[in-house]
Amino acid sequence: MLFRSNKYSYGWFGTYASYKYDLRIEEYIRLLGDSGSYLFVGKGYPKSLPGNVYSSHIPDYDYYTLMSSVNVLLVVYKDISFSGVIHDGVGLNKDFLANKLCKDYILKTYSEYYLVKEHKGLFLVSKNGKPKTKTYGWSLYLKKVFYV
């Protein structure tokens, strides 16, 4: 897979479906404005979104590469039954821009994360100055996160 950029400000990952998100994706883009570059990865994202869109199933290594290229993951779900995206983001030391539900879940589940700030109903959640653990690539990430 060829990528047009090595770094993205914000990334959405996972299947895009209206039942998953508490606002339409265009509303979040409007809230963020021109504050950075966007990446959308997963089945169902419209090609018309601003930024790079990979709207299909992608191999694991490409998923890891794309997620590694994002500074902040947007997690704005209506319900959290099991969020692989949040779990992967924690494993890859990502910061999160979350709605209240996802912020509460991250802070309750991952003690190393802290609320940094709130802006227009979105919450920036980060390790906030704590040293981020080193990541070693997809294979060792899988071992650390899934086979502990």
C-alpha positions in Angstrom: 0.0 0.0 0.0 1.3 3.5 -0.8 0.7 6.3 1.6 0.5 10.0 0.6 1.7 11.2 4.0 3.8 9.8 6.8 1.9 11.6 9.6 -1.7 12.5 10.2 -3.1 14.7 13.0 -6.3 12.7 13.4 -7.5 9.2 12.6 -10.7 7.3 12.6 -10.4 3.5 12.5 -12.9 0.7 12.3 -16.1 0.2 10.3 -18.0 3.4 9.7 -21.7 3.0 10.3 -24.2 5.5 11.7 -25.2 3.2 14.5 -21.7 3.4 16.0 -21.1 7.2 16.3 -23.0 9.7 18.3 -22.7 12.4 15.6 -22.1 12.3 11.9 -18.5 12.3 11.0 -18.9 15.7 9.1 -19.9 17.3 12.5 -16.6 16.2 14.1 -14.7 17.5 11.1 -16.5 20.8 11.4 -15.6 20.9 15.1 -11.9 20.3 14.4 -11.8 22.6 11.4 -8.5 23.0 9.7 -6.5 21.9 12.7 -4.7 19.1 10.9 -4.7 16.3 8.5 -7.2 13.4 8.6 -7.0 9.7 8.0 -10.0 7.3 7.7 -9.5 3.6 7.8 -12.2 1.0 7.7 -15.1 -0.2 5.6 -17.9 2.3 4.8 -16.1 5.7 4.9 -17.2 8.0 2.1 -14.5 8.8 -0.4 -15.5 12.5 -0.2 -14.1 13.0 3.2 -11.2 15.5 3.6 -8.0 13.5 3.9 -6.9 10.0 3.0 -9.6 7.4 3.0 -9.0 3.6 3.0 -12.6 2.3 2.9 -12.0 -1.4 2.8 -10.5 -4.3 4.7 -6.7 -3.9 4.9 -4.1 -6.4 6.0 -3.0 -6.2 9.7 0.5 -4.8 8.9 -1.1 -1.9 6.9 -3.5 -1.3 9.7 -0.6 -1.1 12.2 1.4 1.2 9.8 -1.5 3.5 9.4 -2.4 3.6 13.0 1.2 4.3 13.9 1.1 7.3 11.5 -1.7 9.1 13.5 -1.1 11.5 16.4 -4.6 11.4 17.8 -7.4 8.8 17.4 -11.0 9.9 17.4 -13.2 7.6 19.4 -16.7 8.9 19.6 -18.9 5.8 19.9 -22.6 5.5 21.0 -21.8 2.2 22.8 -18.7 0.4 23.9 -19.1 -3.4 24.0 -15.5 -4.1 23.0 -13.4 -1.4 21.4 -10.4 -2.9 19.5 -9.5 0.6 18.2 -9.2 2.0 21.8 -7.2 -1.1 22.9 -4.9 -0.9 19.9 -4.4 2.8 20.4 -3.4 2.3 24.0 -1.0 -0.5 22.9 0.5 2.0 20.4 0.7 4.9 22.9 -1.8 7.1 21.1 -3.7 10.1 22.4 -7.4 10.1 22.0 -10.0 12.7 21.2 -13.2 11.2 22.7 -16.8 11.8 23.5 -17.9 11.5 27.1 -18.6 7.8 26.9 -15.3 6.9 25.4 -13.4 9.3 27.7 -15.0 7.7 30.8 -14.2 4.2 29.4 -10.5 5.0 28.7 -10.0 6.7 32.1 -11.6 3.8 34.0 -9.9 1.1 32.0 -6.4 2.4 31.5 -5.0 4.0 34.7 -2.0 5.6 32.8 -4.3 7.9 30.9 -5.5 11.4 32.1 -7.9 14.0 30.9 -5.9 16.8 29.4 -8.7 19.2 28.3 -12.2 19.5 27.0 -13.2 21.4 23.8 -16.7 21.6 22.4 -17.8 18.3 23.9 -14.7 16.5 22.9 -12.1 15.3 25.5 -8.4 15.0 24.8 -7.1 12.0 26.8 -3.4 11.3 27.0 -0.7 9.8 29.0 -0.1 13.5 29.7 3.7 13.7 30.3 4.1 10.2 31.5 6.8 8.3 29.5 5.2 6.4 26.7 6.2 2.8 26.4 8.4 1.9 23.5 6.7 0.1 20.6 8.6 -2.4 18.6 6.6 -3.1 15.5 3.5 -5.2 14.7 4.8 -8.6 15.8 6.0 -7.6 19.2 2.9 -5.3 19.6 0.7 -8.4 19.0 2.7 -10.4 21.6 2.5 -7.6 24.2 -1.2 -6.7 23.7 -2.9 -10.0 22.7 -0.7 -12.8 24.1 0.2 -11.5 27.6 
